Amino acid sequence: MNPVKGAGAAEPVAAAAVAVPEAAGALKGAGPGGRRAAFGPVALVVAGGISVQFGAAVAVTLMPRAGAAGVVTLRLVAAAIVLLLVCRPKLRGHSRADWGTVVAFGVAMAGMNGLFYQAVDRIPLGVAVTLEVLGPLALSVFASRRLVNVLWAALALAGVVLLGGGGFGSLDAVGVAYALGAGACWAVYILFSARTGRRFPQADGLALAMAVAAVLFLPIGIAQAGGKLLVPTTMALGAAVAVLSSVLPYTLELLALRRLPASTFAILMSLEPAIAATAGFLILGQALSWPQALAIGLVIGASMGAVRTQIRAVSG
């Protein structure tokens, strides 16, 4: 879910450990003592989620200046510069398969961010994140062969139907499609995040993938926003979005994962839609109706249930 998750949803470092069976094997070492983690690392994860979603809300306010594609470009470029400077990844000594993996990771990252910001330009932030999180949820359900996951899928589907009022008549259909597309890209992102992590040390693969995503989106942002991207105020806000949505949460999540089981981390990431709805209300004035709030709750419950089921399957 989100560390560099632009998408509203944080891009969870440990989501792959829950959704992908081979990566989930790392959870076997989490004993009972590890599950009773201190409040500190939990607070770091929640702070990271708040940073991601409030960063997305700030990005929405920036869209009238630079457009959705321009905002994504500013964010990806700024985040890539910061990560490249901090990580200073080595460019030599990698195989063709390594580069293929990191490029695919970057393409998924670009698609996830681009589609998500197109979605929040049309539908409320909380709704967009709720629809987007269906991608990782579907991946978790499909990765597990347990029948109980059908229940979690049905619960999520009920939430989506309720969210759309039986037909999404109250929501922009294009915005809904963009959010679902971002969710599909998020699922691909999770798969290639795990593969990149195995092929590159530290966060080198992430930094290189972010650079790939930035290069891919730069022509699109220039075509849409042109010289507006170079306005000092716009650049400053874009840098703020990059820090809030990428650099800060990524750092907080890495610190948390040193003391927090990946299983607990992944469950906490399921709260992203609720955090996004709060950010949308406080910053953008996007109030939710009670059916929409209930729908978000159903999707959060389905996500938590699917994650816990996968964890138990791995631990067993």
C-alpha positions in Angstrom: 0.0 0.0 0.0 1.3 2.3 0.0 5.5 4.0 0.9 5.5 6.0 -2.3 2.0 5.4 -3.1 0.8 8.3 -4.7 -2.2 7.1 -5.0 -4.1 8.0 -2.2 -3.4 4.8 -0.8 0.0 4.6 0.5 2.0 2.3 -1.4 2.3 -0.5 1.2 5.8 -1.9 1.5 4.4 -5.0 3.3 1.3 -5.4 1.1 3.3 -7.8 -1.1 4.1 -9.9 1.9 0.4 -10.4 2.5 -0.8 -10.6 -1.1 1.9 -12.7 -2.7 2.4 -16.2 -1.2 6.2 -16.4 -1.7 6.7 -13.0 -0.1 4.3 -13.9 2.7 6.7 -16.6 3.9 8.6 -13.9 5.7 5.6 -13.6 8.1 6.3 -17.0 9.6 8.9 -15.6 11.9 6.4 -13.2 13.6 5.8 -14.7 17.0 3.1 -13.8 19.5 5.5 -11.2 21.1 5.9 -9.5 17.8 2.1 -9.2 17.3 1.9 -7.3 20.6 3.8 -4.4 19.1 4.3 -1.2 21.0 2.1 1.8 20.2 5.0 3.7 18.8 5.4 1.9 15.4 1.6 1.7 15.0 1.6 5.5 15.4 4.2 5.8 12.7 2.1 3.8 10.3 -1.0 5.8 11.0 1.0 9.0 10.7 2.3 7.8 7.3 -1.3 7.1 6.2 -2.4 10.5 7.3 0.5 12.1 5.4 -0.3 10.2 2.2 -4.0 11.1 2.2 -3.6 14.7 3.2 -0.9 15.0 0.6 -3.5 13.7 -2.0 -5.9 16.3 -0.7 -3.3 19.1 -1.2 -2.7 17.7 -4.7 -6.4 18.1 -5.5 -6.2 21.8 -4.6 -3.2 22.1 -7.0 -5.1 20.7 -10.0 -6.6 24.0 -11.1 -3.1 25.3 -11.5 -1.5 22.4 -13.3 -4.1 19.8 -14.1 -4.1 16.2 -12.9 -1.3 15.1 -15.2 0.8 18.2 -14.2 0.4 17.4 -10.5 1.4 13.8 -11.1 4.5 14.9 -13.0 5.5 17.4 -10.3 5.1 14.7 -7.6 6.9 12.0 -9.4 9.8 14.2 -10.5 10.3 15.7 -7.0 10.0 12.3 -5.3 12.5 10.7 -7.9 15.0 13.5 -7.3 14.8 13.1 -3.5 15.0 9.3 -3.6 17.9 9.3 -6.1 19.9 11.7 -4.0 19.2 9.8 -0.8 19.7 6.2 -2.1 22.3 6.9 -4.8 21.5 3.5 -6.5 24.2 1.8 -8.5 23.5 1.6 -12.3 26.0 -1.1 -13.0 26.0 -4.8 -12.1 22.4 -5.5 -12.8 21.1 -8.1 -15.3 18.6 -7.5 -18.1 16.0 -9.2 -16.0 16.7 -6.8 -13.1 16.2 -3.8 -15.4 13.1 -5.3 -16.9 11.6 -5.7 -13.4 12.4 -2.2 -12.3 11.0 -0.7 -15.6 7.8 -2.7 -15.1 7.6 -1.5 -11.5 8.0 2.1 -12.8 5.3 1.7 -15.4 2.9 0.3 -12.8 3.8 3.2 -10.5 3.2 5.7 -13.3 -0.2 4.1 -14.2 -1.3 3.9 -10.6 -0.5 7.6 -9.9 -1.8 8.9 -13.2 -5.1 7.1 -13.0 -5.7 7.9 -9.3 -5.2 11.6 -9.8 -7.5 11.6 -12.8 -10.1 9.9 -10.5 -9.8 12.4 -7.6 -10.2 15.2 -10.1 -13.7 13.8 -10.7 -14.9 11.9 -7.6 -14.5 12.5 -3.8 -11.1 11.4 -2.4 -12.5 8.9 0.1 -14.6 7.2 -2.6 -11.6 7.1 -5.0 -9.3 5.4 -2.4 -12.1 3.0 -1.5 -12.4 1.9 -5.1 -8.7 1.8 -5.6 -8.1 -0.5 -2.6 -10.2 -3.1 -4.4 -7.1 -3.9 -6.5 -4.9 -5.1 -3.6 -8.0 -6.7 -2.0 -8.7 -8.7 -5.2 -5.0 -9.8 -5.3 -5.1 -11.0 -1.7 -8.3 -12.9 -2.3 -7.0 -14.6 -5.5 -3.6 -15.4 -3.9 -5.4 -17.3 -1.2 -7.3 -20.5 -2.0 -9.4 -20.3 1.2 -13.2 -20.4 0.7 -13.6 -17.7 3.4 -12.1 -15.2 1.0 -15.3 -15.5 -1.0 -17.0 -13.9 2.0 -14.6 -11.0 2.1 -15.0 -10.5 -1.7 -18.8 -10.5 -1.3 -18.5 -8.0 1.5 -16.4 -5.7 -0.6 -18.7 -6.0 -3.5 -21.6 -5.1 -1.3 -19.7 -2.0 -0.2 -19.1 -1.1 -3.9 -22.7 -1.5 -4.8 -23.8 0.6 -1.8 -21.1 3.2 -2.7 -22.6 3.5 -6.2 -26.2 3.7 -5.0 -27.0 0.7 -7.0 -25.7 2.2 -10.3 -23.1 4.9 -9.5 -25.7 7.4 -10.7 -24.4 10.0 -8.2 -20.7 9.5 -9.2 -18.9 10.4 -12.3 -18.6 7.2 -14.3 -15.2 8.1 -15.8 -13.9 8.9 -12.4 -15.0 5.5 -11.1 -13.3 3.8 -14.1 -10.1 5.7 -13.4 -10.2 4.7 -9.7 -10.7 1.0 -10.6 -7.9 1.2 -13.1 -5.6 2.7 -10.5 -6.6 -0.3 -8.2 -5.6 -2.7 -11.0 -2.2 -0.9 -11.4 -1.8 -1.0 -7.6 -2.1 -4.8 -7.7 0.6 -5.0 -10.4 2.7 -2.5 -8.4 2.5 -4.8 -5.4 3.7 -7.8 -7.4 6.6 -5.9 -9.0 7.5 -4.2 -5.7 8.2 -7.6 -4.1 10.3 -8.7 -7.2 12.2 -5.4 -7.2 12.9 -5.7 -3.5 14.5 -9.1 -4.0 16.7 -7.9 -6.9 17.9 -4.6 -5.6 19.4 -3.7 -2.2 17.8 -1.2 0.3 15.5 1.2 -1.6 17.6 1.3 -4.8 15.0 -0.4 -6.9 12.3 1.9 -5.6 14.4 5.0 -6.5 15.1 3.7 -10.0 11.4 2.8 -10.5 10.4 6.3 -9.4 12.8 7.8 -11.9 11.3 5.6 -14.7 7.8 6.7 -13.7 8.9 10.4 -13.7 10.5 10.1 -17.1 7.3 8.4 -18.5 5.0 11.1 -17.1 7.2 14.1 -17.9 6.0 14.5 -21.6 2.4 14.1 -20.5 2.7 16.8 -17.8 4.5 19.2 -20.2 1.8 18.6 -22.8 -1.0 19.4 -20.4 0.5 22.1 -18.2 3.4 23.5 -20.2 5.0 26.5 -18.5 2.6 26.3 -15.6 4.9 23.6 -14.1 7.7 26.1 -13.7 5.7 28.6 -11.7 7.5 28.8 -8.4 4.3 28.5 -6.3 3.2 25.5 -8.3 6.6 23.9 -8.0 6.6 24.4 -4.3 3.2 22.9 -3.8 4.2 20.0 -6.1 7.3 19.4 -3.9 5.1 19.5 -0.8 2.8 16.8 -2.3 5.9 14.7 -3.1 7.1 15.0 0.5 3.7 14.3 2.0 2.7 11.5 -0.3 6.0 9.8 -0.9 9.1 10.7 1.0 7.7 11.2 4.5 5.3 8.2 4.6 8.0 6.0 3.1 10.4 7.0 5.8 7.8 6.5 8.6 6.8 3.1 7.3 10.4 1.9 7.0 11.0 2.9 10.6 7.8 1.2 11.7 8.5 -2.1 9.9 11.7 -2.5 11.9 9.6 -3.0 15.0 6.2 -4.0 13.7 5.2 -7.3 12.1 4.4 -7.0 8.4 1.0 -8.6 9.1 0.0 -5.8 11.5 1.3 -3.2 9.1 -0.8 -4.5 6.2 -4.0 -4.5 8.4 -3.3 -0.9 9.4 -3.0 0.0 5.7 -6.6 -1.1 5.3 -7.7 2.0 7.1 -6.5 4.2 4.2 -10.1 4.8 2.8 -11.3 6.2 6.2 -8.2 8.5 6.4 -8.8 9.6 2.9 -12.4 10.4 3.6 -11.4 12.5 6.6 -8.8 14.4 4.6 -11.3 15.0 1.8 -13.8 16.4 4.4 -11.3 18.6 6.3 -9.4 20.0 3.3 -11.7 19.8 0.4 -15.1 19.9 2.1 -16.1 16.6 0.6 -18.8 15.3 2.9 -20.0 11.7 2.6 -23.6 10.5 2.8 -24.2 7.8 5.4 -24.6 5.1 2.7 -21.2 6.1 1.3 -19.6 6.0 4.8 -21.2 2.6 5.4 -19.8 1.4 2.0 -16.3 2.5 2.9 -16.6 0.7 6.2 -17.6 -2.5 4.4 -14.6 -2.3 2.1 -12.3 -1.6 5.1 -13.8 -4.6 6.9 -13.4 -6.8 3.8 -9.7 -5.7 3.5 -8.9 -6.5 7.1 -10.6 -9.8 6.9 -8.8 -10.9 3.8 -5.5 -9.8 5.2 -6.0 -11.7 8.5 -7.1 -14.8 6.6 -4.0 -14.7 4.5 -1.8 -14.2 7.6 -3.3 -17.2 9.3 -2.8 -19.3 6.2 0.9 -18.4 6.1 1.4 -18.8 9.8 -0.3 -22.2 9.7 
